[in-house]
Amino acid sequence: MDKLKEQLKKNKVSIIILIVLIIVFWWFKSSGTKVEPLITALQNDPSKQVLGGELLVELQRLKSLSQLNVNFFDENQTFNSLKDISVAVSPRPIGRDNPFVQ
C-alpha cells in the first residue's frame, strides 16, 4: 500500500492530465454537435456525380493529343539525319546461383 501511495505522489501530474483528457473527451462526445463525415457517398443522381468529371476532361485532352501529325518526322531532313549510336550489349555469363533460393 505504501508503494502505491508513493507512485501516486510521483505521478500526480500525469494522473491529472489523464483525468482532464478524459473529461474533455466526454464533454465533446456528449455535446450533441454532429460531425460530418469526411467522405460522403454519392447518390444515384447523375447530376451529383462530379467525382470523375475532371479526370474525364483530362482523358479527352490526352486522346486529342494522340492524333498528332507524324508526317513531320518523314519530311524533316534534320530528324532524318540523326544516327543511331547505341552500343550493343554483349551477353555475359550468369553469375553464381542465389544461395537463398530454396
Secondary structure, 3 states (H helix, E strand, C coil): CHHHHHHHHHCHHHHHHHHHHHHHHHHHHCCCCCCCCCCCCCCCCHHHCCCCHHHHHHHHHHHHHCCCCCHHHHHCHHHHCCCCCCCCCCCCCCCCCCCCCC
